[in-house]
Amino acid sequence: MPFREINSKMVEATVIPGQKMFSQRGAMLAYRGEVSFTPNIQGGQGGVMSMIGRRMANEATPLMTVEGSGTVMFGHGGYHIQVINLAGDTLYVEADRLLAFDGTLQQGTMFMGSQGGVMGMVRGQVTGQGLFTTTLKGHGAVAVMAHGGVIELPITPGREVHVDPQAYVAHHGDVRNKLSTALGWRDMVGRGSGEAFQLELSGSGAVYVQASEEKL
């Protein structure tokens, strides 16, 4: 169920009978046709265990199930929207950044400590991001929100990418992440935006970075 980008802050999705999609509550701006919106308490395709994991991680972002026949326009808070198309791979994204996504995608929760060991847990404490993150896997489209627009940076073997943790939006592919430190005298002055910590991503895939250090 592809999204059509209306502008940088609005997307439109075609809703087809027999196919579901999920959106963040309050994200519907307008719609045409016979479309229904119902609260989703099971957390999409991930089921009850996925929902429990997100609640433990304080990531239980309320979702709506969207069904019927018509078109729906989505947007939220004036945030910039990035559409990511998955072709069987897995997207790792913070739950509160999800605007809408295909119901065919399997939703789950991953403990960030399993990527990078202890450093993965440190990352959650230092950056304000949860120790858990939401995963979406399969074939379909995902619309995510960000501040100031998004750029996609490829990650290739032997050429890791370093990202300010506050600017990180999502990543996909066979990617490992760990938190590294680059503490110097420059990090002890100024506005203290967190450049002393860098998120290092290596492997094969891509990372999405927003043009801001502001959280949603």
Number of C-alpha atoms within 10 A of each C-alpha: 19 18 23 13 17 11 10 14 18 22 22 20 21 18 25 16 12 8 14 17 24 26 27 23 18 14 19 20 13 11 17 12 11 12 16 14 16 12 15 16 14 15 23 26 17 17 14 14 13 20 22 16 19 23 13 12 17 13 21 18 17 16 24 22 20 24 20 18 17 16 17 20 19 25 25 17 10 13 19 20 27 24 19 19 18 18 11 13 15 19 22 20 21 20 21 17 20 21 26 28 27 25 21 19 23 17 21 22 23 16 16 23 18 15 15 16 13 13 18 20 21 17 24 18 12 13 17 12 18 21 20 25 22 27 22 27 19 17 17 21 23 25 24 24 25 25 19 15 17 22 12 15 14 18 21 16 10 9 12 17 18 18 19 20 22 21 19 22 23 21 23 22 18 14 20 15 23 21 24 14 12 10 12 10 8 10 15 10 9 7 7 10 13 16 17 16 21 20 23 19 22 21 18 17 18 21 23 21 23 23 13 15 16 12 16 10
